[in-house]
Amino acid sequence: MRARLLVFPIKGRNWCFIRSIDRSTSQSQSSQTPFTFKQLWQQISSSSHKPTAANVELCIDFAANKMNNAWSGLEKAPEGSFKNQIHSLGLKLLSRVRPSEIFLKSIPKQLSGVEVVYPASLNARLVRRRLRHIAMRGSIIHKNYFYGSVTLLPVTSAFAVLPLPNVPFFWILFRTYSHWRACKGSEKLLELVSDSSKRLNSPETDQEKEATENDSEKENHTTPDSPLVMQASEELQRLIGDGNEVNKCKLTEICKVFDLNTMDVLKYQQHLK
């Protein structure tokens, strides 16, 4: 399983990192996720030979699927109803989620490689370095936030005694799941991006190191089976233009051409304000 990632500057040193939409993969994953407790138990009991971590992840996916269904129900609630108000509150909370977290959550553990598309004017080593940085930083930050969210779950569960939906508990539960997914995505991305640069960590002269980097870049361009394939795009460069900032109109056009989630891309621009 491979994924295409787009990396390009939004404004100055602020870059956008996003994965192209893969509808076939999302549909296959949703079909494998159990919908009822009976199906969940059958899958766990029939796969006793699987490691415990795989069954735990199956339970997490089951819970996430239940949360998504509940969120869809709130979204379809009549205008002005209590459920609609809860949905509006949820949208306000979700708008605070950083776009880098959404990007890292989109990196599943099943990935065997990534194709990184970037503007032709950027240097491949700089793009790869920025990817390693966001992956390494994300693995540390989201692991800490994950443990912090877990400690808050017992506290927010106390609100269940109130005759109202326990919004704080479900929000913290969602944040716990989100940070866990982002942490796992960071670790997987760091593994894939670092594979092609392991030779760069060995002691060697500057000339040998530069030659190794050049050979590695050529290999990334020409070997489709490599874990990391760097692809400079003239089309992306044309859409971005030569300015220092990419406006909303250009971002929308980039989303159409490269099949991106427009809302996720625009979040990068919104977080600059």
C-alpha positions in Angstrom: 0.0 0.0 0.0 1.4 3.3 -1.1 0.3 6.9 -0.7 0.9 10.2 -2.4 1.8 13.2 -0.3 1.9 16.8 -1.4 4.3 19.3 0.2 4.4 22.9 -0.8 4.8 26.3 0.8 1.7 28.3 1.8 3.4 31.5 3.0 7.1 31.9 3.6 8.4 29.1 5.8 4.9 27.8 6.5 4.3 24.7 4.4 1.3 22.5 3.7 1.7 18.7 4.2 -1.3 16.6 3.0 -2.1 13.2 1.6 -4.1 12.8 -1.6 -7.6 11.2 -1.2 -7.5 7.4 -1.7 -11.2 6.4 -1.8 -10.5 2.8 -2.7 -8.4 2.3 0.5 -10.9 4.1 2.7 -13.7 1.9 1.4 -11.8 -1.3 1.9 -10.8 -0.3 5.4 -14.4 0.6 6.3 -15.7 -2.7 5.0 -13.2 -4.6 7.3 -14.3 -2.7 10.4 -17.0 -4.5 12.4 -20.3 -2.7 12.9 -21.8 -4.5 15.8 -20.4 -5.9 19.1 -21.2 -9.4 17.8 -19.1 -9.0 14.7 -16.3 -7.5 16.9 -16.4 -10.5 19.2 -16.4 -12.9 16.3 -13.4 -11.3 14.7 -11.4 -11.2 17.9 -12.3 -14.9 18.8 -11.6 -16.1 15.3 -8.2 -14.4 15.2 -6.8 -15.8 18.5 -3.4 -16.3 16.8 -3.1 -12.6 16.1 -1.0 -10.5 18.6 -2.8 -8.6 21.3 -1.9 -5.3 19.7 -3.9 -6.2 16.6 -7.0 -6.9 18.6 -6.6 -3.7 20.6 -6.4 -1.7 17.4 -9.5 -3.5 16.1 -11.4 -2.4 19.2 -10.1 1.1 18.7 -11.3 1.2 15.1 -14.7 -0.2 16.2 -15.0 2.6 18.8 -13.9 5.2 16.2 -16.5 3.9 13.8 -19.2 4.2 16.5 -18.1 7.8 17.1 -18.2 8.7 13.4 -21.8 7.3 13.2 -22.9 9.3 16.2 -21.3 12.4 14.7 -23.1 11.8 11.4 -26.4 11.6 13.4 -25.7 15.0 15.0 -24.9 16.4 11.6 -28.3 15.4 10.3 -30.2 16.8 13.2 -32.9 19.5 12.5 -31.7 23.1 12.6 -32.0 24.7 16.1 -32.4 21.4 17.9 -30.3 20.4 20.9 -28.3 17.9 18.8 -27.7 20.5 16.2 -26.3 22.8 18.9 -24.0 20.1 20.1 -22.8 19.6 16.4 -22.1 23.3 16.1 -20.1 23.2 19.3 -18.2 20.2 18.0 -17.3 22.1 14.8 -15.9 24.9 16.8 -13.8 22.5 18.8 -12.6 20.7 15.6 -11.6 24.0 14.0 -8.9 24.2 16.7 -7.2 20.9 15.7 -4.0 21.7 13.9 -3.8 20.7 10.3 -0.5 18.9 10.9 -2.3 16.5 13.2 -4.9 15.7 10.5 -2.0 15.0 8.1 -0.2 12.6 10.5 -3.5 10.8 11.2 -3.9 10.1 7.5 -0.7 7.9 7.5 -1.8 4.3 8.3 0.6 1.6 9.5 -0.1 -0.4 6.4 1.8 1.9 4.1 4.8 0.4 2.4 6.0 3.6 0.7 5.1 7.2 -0.1 5.4 9.3 -3.2 6.2 12.9 -2.2 5.1 15.5 -4.8 6.6 19.0 -4.4 7.1 22.1 -6.5 10.0 21.9 -8.9 11.6 25.0 -7.4 12.2 23.3 -4.1 15.2 21.2 -3.2 14.5 17.5 -2.7 16.7 17.3 0.4 15.0 20.2 2.0 11.6 18.7 1.4 12.7 15.4 2.9 14.3 17.1 5.9 11.0 19.0 6.6 9.1 15.7 6.4 11.4 14.1 8.9 11.1 17.1 11.1 7.3 17.1 11.2 7.3 13.3 11.7 9.8 13.4 14.6 8.2 16.4 16.3 4.7 14.8 15.9 5.8 11.5 17.5 6.9 13.4 20.6 4.1 15.9 20.9 1.2 13.5 20.2 2.6 10.9 22.5 2.7 13.4 25.4 -0.8 14.7 24.5 -2.1 11.1 24.3 -1.0 10.3 27.9 -2.4 13.6 29.1 -5.8 12.9 27.5 -5.9 9.4 29.0 -5.4 10.8 32.5 -8.4 13.2 31.9 -10.8 10.4 30.9 -11.7 9.3 34.5 -12.2 13.0 35.5 -14.6 13.8 32.6 -16.5 10.5 33.1 -17.7 11.9 36.4 -20.0 14.3 34.4 -22.1 11.3 33.4 -24.2 11.9 36.6 -25.6 15.0 34.9 -28.9 14.7 32.9 -27.1 16.0 29.8 -24.9 14.4 27.1 -21.4 14.1 28.5 -19.7 16.3 25.9 -16.4 16.8 27.8 -15.9 13.0 28.1 -16.6 12.3 24.4 -14.4 15.2 23.4 -11.5 13.9 25.5 -12.1 10.4 24.2 -11.9 11.7 20.7 -8.8 13.6 21.4 -7.2 10.5 23.0 -8.0 8.5 19.8 -6.8 11.4 17.6 -3.5 11.8 19.3 -2.9 8.0 19.3 -3.5 7.9 15.5 -1.3 10.9 14.9 1.5 9.4 17.0 1.4 6.1 15.1 1.3 8.0 11.8 4.3 10.1 12.8 6.3 6.9 13.6 5.3 5.3 10.3 6.1 8.4 8.3 9.5 8.8 10.1 10.3 5.1 9.2 9.5 5.6 5.5 11.2 8.9 5.1 14.3 7.8 7.0 14.7 4.6 5.0 16.3 6.3 2.1 18.7 8.3 4.2 20.2 5.7 6.5 23.4 5.8 4.5 23.7 9.5 5.2 24.2 8.8 8.9 27.4 6.8 8.3 30.7 8.7 8.8 32.2 9.9 5.5 33.8 12.9 3.9 31.7 15.8 2.6 32.3 14.9 -1.0 31.3 11.3 -0.4 28.2 12.4 1.6 27.2 14.8 -1.2 27.6 12.0 -3.8 25.6 9.6 -1.7 22.8 12.2 -1.3 22.7 12.8 -5.1 22.6 9.0 -5.8 19.8 8.6 -3.2 17.8 11.4 -4.9 18.2 9.8 -8.3 17.1 6.5 -6.9 14.0 8.1 -5.3 13.1 9.5 -8.7 13.7 6.4 -10.8 12.8 3.5 -8.5 9.0 3.2 -8.0 9.5 0.4 -5.4 11.5 2.6 -3.0 9.9 3.4 0.3 10.4 7.1 -0.5 9.9 8.5 -4.0 10.6 12.2 -4.5 8.7 13.7 -7.4 9.3 17.3 -8.5 6.1 18.7 -10.2 6.1 21.4 -12.8 2.3 21.5 -12.6 2.3 22.2 -8.9 4.9 24.9 -9.4 2.8 26.5 -12.0 -0.3 26.5 -9.8 1.6 28.0 -6.8 3.3 30.7 -8.9 6.2 32.8 -8.0 4.6 34.8 -5.2 5.5 34.5 -1.5 1.9 33.5 -0.5 -0.6 31.1 -2.0 -4.2 32.5 -1.9 -7.4 30.7 -1.4 -8.2 30.6 -5.1 -4.9 28.9 -5.9 -5.3 26.4 -3.1 -8.7 25.4 -4.3 -7.3 24.8 -7.8 -4.5 22.7 -6.4 -7.0 20.6 -4.5 -9.0 19.9 -7.7 -5.9 19.0 -9.8 -4.2 16.7 -7.1 -7.4 15.3 -5.5 -7.0 16.8 -2.0 -9.4 17.6 0.8 -10.1 21.3 0.4 -11.1 21.9 4.0 -7.9 20.3 5.3 -5.8 22.4 2.9 -7.5 25.6 3.8 -6.9 24.9 7.5 -3.2 25.6 6.9 -4.1 29.1 5.6 -6.5 29.7 8.5 -3.9 28.8 11.1 -1.6 31.6 9.8 -4.1 34.3 10.9 
